[in-house]
Structures are given as C-alpha cells and as structure tokens.
Amino acid sequence: MKTVLVTGATGFLGKYLVKIFVKEGYKVRALGRNEKAGKELEKLGAEFCKGDFTDKLLCERYFENVNYVIHAGALST
C-alpha cells in the first residue's frame, strides 16, 4: 500500500484531499495543527500527525516511508 502525506490536512483543501486518498485505498498521514479536525480525519482512516510543516524536527518522522507528499498547507490568519 502506498503512503501519502498531506500537509495542511486540517484545512479546507487538505481535508478534501485526505478523504479522496483514503477512499482510493492509500495509507494517509494527515499533517495539520487543528486537533479537533484531526480527530475527524482519524475517523475516516487517516493517521493524524499534529504539527506545523515548518517545524523540521517535529515533522521529520512523519515523512519517513512516504511515497507521495501533497502540500496543501498555507499561511492562515
């Protein structure tokens, strides 16, 4: 099974992408900051990875053994 990491997974676009990849049979790591939204993604079958993609040390382990990275994260105000 291929693994895809979606950054910004708790945002509007990211959540949509996570749903698609889970439905298509991928193992999905959902990287985002919003724990409440992350719990919803876990219910869909994704692995929630709490963090900010700009924090290299925190996120380094999330990128291990990943086949694809979809960057959907953005600066939000």
CYANA upper distance limits for C-alpha pairs under 8 A (distance plus 0.5 A):
  1 MET  CA     25 GLY  CA      8.20
  1 MET  CA     26 TYR  CA      6.79
  1 MET  CA     27 LYS  CA      7.11
  2 LYS  CA     26 TYR  CA      6.11
  2 LYS  CA     27 LYS  CA      6.67
  2 LYS  CA     66 VAL  CA      8.07
  2 LYS  CA     67 ASN  CA      6.56
  3 THR  CA     26 TYR  CA      6.33
  3 THR  CA     27 LYS  CA      5.12
  3 THR  CA     28 VAL  CA      6.29
  3 THR  CA     29 ARG  CA      7.92
  3 THR  CA     65 ASN  CA      7.91
  3 THR  CA     66 VAL  CA      5.60
  3 THR  CA     67 ASN  CA      5.81
  3 THR  CA     68 TYR  CA      7.07
  4 VAL  CA     21 PHE  CA      8.31
  4 VAL  CA     26 TYR  CA      7.23
  4 VAL  CA     27 LYS  CA      6.81
  4 VAL  CA     28 VAL  CA      5.60
  4 VAL  CA     29 ARG  CA      6.76
  4 VAL  CA     66 VAL  CA      6.39
  4 VAL  CA     67 ASN  CA      6.39
  4 VAL  CA     68 TYR  CA      5.17
  4 VAL  CA     69 VAL  CA      6.19
  4 VAL  CA     70 ILE  CA      7.75
  5 LEU  CA     28 VAL  CA      6.39
  5 LEU  CA     29 ARG  CA      5.15
  5 LEU  CA     30 ALA  CA      6.52
  5 LEU  CA     31 LEU  CA      7.57
  5 LEU  CA     62 TYR  CA      8.34
  5 LEU  CA     63 PHE  CA      7.75
  5 LEU  CA     66 VAL  CA      7.13
  5 LEU  CA     68 TYR  CA      6.78
  5 LEU  CA     69 VAL  CA      5.30
  5 LEU  CA     70 ILE  CA      6.66
  6 VAL  CA     14 GLY  CA      7.10
  6 VAL  CA     17 LEU  CA      8.06
  6 VAL  CA     18 VAL  CA      7.38
  6 VAL  CA     28 VAL  CA      7.86
  6 VAL  CA     29 ARG  CA      6.78
  6 VAL  CA     30 ALA  CA      5.65
  6 VAL  CA     31 LEU  CA      6.45
  6 VAL  CA     69 VAL  CA      6.48
  6 VAL  CA     70 ILE  CA      5.30
  6 VAL  CA     71 HIS  CA      6.50
  6 VAL  CA     72 ALA  CA      7.16
  7 THR  CA     14 GLY  CA      7.45
  7 THR  CA     30 ALA  CA      6.95
  7 THR  CA     31 LEU  CA      5.29
  7 THR  CA     32 GLY  CA      6.81
  7 THR  CA     53 PHE  CA      7.26
  7 THR  CA     69 VAL  CA      8.10
  7 THR  CA     70 ILE  CA      6.84
  7 THR  CA     71 HIS  CA      5.50
  7 THR  CA     72 ALA  CA      5.84
  7 THR  CA     73 GLY  CA      5.72
  8 GLY  CA     13 LEU  CA      8.34
  8 GLY  CA     14 GLY  CA      5.81
  8 GLY  CA     30 ALA  CA      8.13
  8 GLY  CA     31 LEU  CA      6.48
  8 GLY  CA     32 GLY  CA      5.55
  8 GLY  CA     33 ARG  CA      8.34
  8 GLY  CA     71 HIS  CA      7.47
  8 GLY  CA     72 ALA  CA      5.46
  8 GLY  CA     73 GLY  CA      4.16
  8 GLY  CA     74 ALA  CA      7.38
  9 ALA  CA     13 LEU  CA      7.92
  9 ALA  CA     14 GLY  CA      4.35
  9 ALA  CA     15 LYS  CA      5.65
  9 ALA  CA     17 LEU  CA      8.17
  9 ALA  CA     18 VAL  CA      7.22
  9 ALA  CA     30 ALA  CA      5.59
  9 ALA  CA     31 LEU  CA      5.91
  9 ALA  CA     32 GLY  CA      5.74
  9 ALA  CA     38 GLY  CA      8.34
  9 ALA  CA     72 ALA  CA      7.46
  9 ALA  CA     73 GLY  CA      7.75
 10 THR  CA     14 GLY  CA      6.37
 10 THR  CA     15 LYS  CA      6.03
 10 THR  CA     30 ALA  CA      8.09
 10 THR  CA     31 LEU  CA      7.95
 10 THR  CA     32 GLY  CA      5.75
 10 THR  CA     33 ARG  CA      7.41
 10 THR  CA     34 ASN  CA      6.46
 10 THR  CA     37 ALA  CA      6.01
 10 THR  CA     38 GLY  CA      6.68
 11 GLY  CA     15 LYS  CA      6.40
 11 GLY  CA     32 GLY  CA      8.27
 11 GLY  CA     73 GLY  CA      8.00
 12 PHE  CA     16 TYR  CA      7.09
 13 LEU  CA     17 LEU  CA      6.79
 13 LEU  CA     72 ALA  CA      7.01
 14 GLY  CA     18 VAL  CA      6.64
 14 GLY  CA     72 ALA  CA      6.02
 14 GLY  CA     73 GLY  CA      7.85
 15 LYS  CA     19 LYS  CA      6.80
 15 LYS  CA     41 LEU  CA      7.90
 16 TYR  CA     20 ILE  CA      6.95
 17 LEU  CA     21 PHE  CA      6.71
 18 VAL  CA     22 VAL  CA      6.59
 18 VAL  CA     28 VAL  CA      7.32
 18 VAL  CA     30 ALA  CA      7.45
 18 VAL  CA     41 LEU  CA      8.02
 18 VAL  CA     46 ALA  CA      7.80
 19 LYS  CA     23 LYS  CA      6.61
 19 LYS  CA     41 LEU  CA      8.39
 19 LYS  CA     44 LEU  CA      7.70
 20 ILE  CA     24 GLU  CA      6.67
 21 PHE  CA     25 GLY  CA      6.92
 21 PHE  CA     26 TYR  CA      5.98
 21 PHE  CA     27 LYS  CA      8.25
 21 PHE  CA     28 VAL  CA      7.34
 22 VAL  CA     26 TYR  CA      5.88
 22 VAL  CA     27 LYS  CA      7.17
 22 VAL  CA     28 VAL  CA      6.87
 22 VAL  CA     44 LEU  CA      7.82
 22 VAL  CA     45 GLY  CA      7.15
 22 VAL  CA     46 ALA  CA      7.33
 27 LYS  CA     46 ALA  CA      7.45
 28 VAL  CA     45 GLY  CA      8.22
 28 VAL  CA     46 ALA  CA      5.46
 28 VAL  CA     47 GLU  CA      6.61
 29 ARG  CA     46 ALA  CA      6.35
 29 ARG  CA     47 GLU  CA      5.24
 29 ARG  CA     48 PHE  CA      6.46
 29 ARG  CA     49 CYS  CA      7.03
 29 ARG  CA     62 TYR  CA      8.00
 30 ALA  CA     38 GLY  CA      7.95
 30 ALA  CA     41 LEU  CA      8.02
 30 ALA  CA     46 ALA  CA      6.85
 30 ALA  CA     47 GLU  CA      6.38
 30 ALA  CA     48 PHE  CA      5.28
 30 ALA  CA     49 CYS  CA      6.15
 31 LEU  CA     48 PHE  CA      6.66
 31 LEU  CA     49 CYS  CA      5.14
 31 LEU  CA     50 LYS  CA      6.35
 31 LEU  CA     51 GLY  CA      6.81
 31 LEU  CA     52 ASP  CA      7.96
 31 LEU  CA     53 PHE  CA      7.91
 32 GLY  CA     38 GLY  CA      7.66
 32 GLY  CA     48 PHE  CA      8.08
 32 GLY  CA     49 CYS  CA      6.99
 32 GLY  CA     50 LYS  CA      5.85
 32 GLY  CA     51 GLY  CA      5.99
 32 GLY  CA     52 ASP  CA      6.75
 32 GLY  CA     53 PHE  CA      8.25
 33 ARG  CA     38 GLY  CA      8.44
 33 ARG  CA     50 LYS  CA      5.94
 33 ARG  CA     51 GLY  CA      5.71
 33 ARG  CA     52 ASP  CA      6.61
 34 ASN  CA     38 GLY  CA      6.57
 34 ASN  CA     50 LYS  CA      7.95
 35 GLU  CA     39 LYS  CA      6.67
 35 GLU  CA     50 LYS  CA      7.39
 36 LYS  CA     40 GLU  CA      7.23
 37 ALA  CA     41 LEU  CA      6.93
 38 GLY  CA     42 GLU  CA      6.78
 38 GLY  CA     48 PHE  CA      5.95
 38 GLY  CA     49 CYS  CA      8.33
 38 GLY  CA     50 LYS  CA      8.13
 39 LYS  CA     43 LYS  CA      6.96
 39 LYS  CA     48 PHE  CA      7.65
 40 GLU  CA     44 LEU  CA      7.27
 41 LEU  CA     45 GLY  CA      7.17
 41 LEU  CA     46 ALA  CA      6.09
 41 LEU  CA     47 GLU  CA      8.03
 41 LEU  CA     48 PHE  CA      7.34
 42 GLU  CA     46 ALA  CA      5.22
 42 GLU  CA     47 GLU  CA      6.21
 42 GLU  CA     48 PHE  CA      6.56
 49 CYS  CA     62 TYR  CA      7.55
 51 GLY  CA     55 ASP  CA      7.99
 51 GLY  CA     58 LEU  CA      7.42
 51 GLY  CA     59 CYS  CA      7.22
 52 ASP  CA     58 LEU  CA      8.49
 52 ASP  CA     59 CYS  CA      7.95
 53 PHE  CA     59 CYS  CA      6.91
 53 PHE  CA     73 GLY  CA      8.32
 55 ASP  CA     59 CYS  CA      6.68
 56 LYS  CA     60 GLU  CA      6.14
 59 CYS  CA     63 PHE  CA      7.45
 60 GLU  CA     64 GLU  CA      7.69
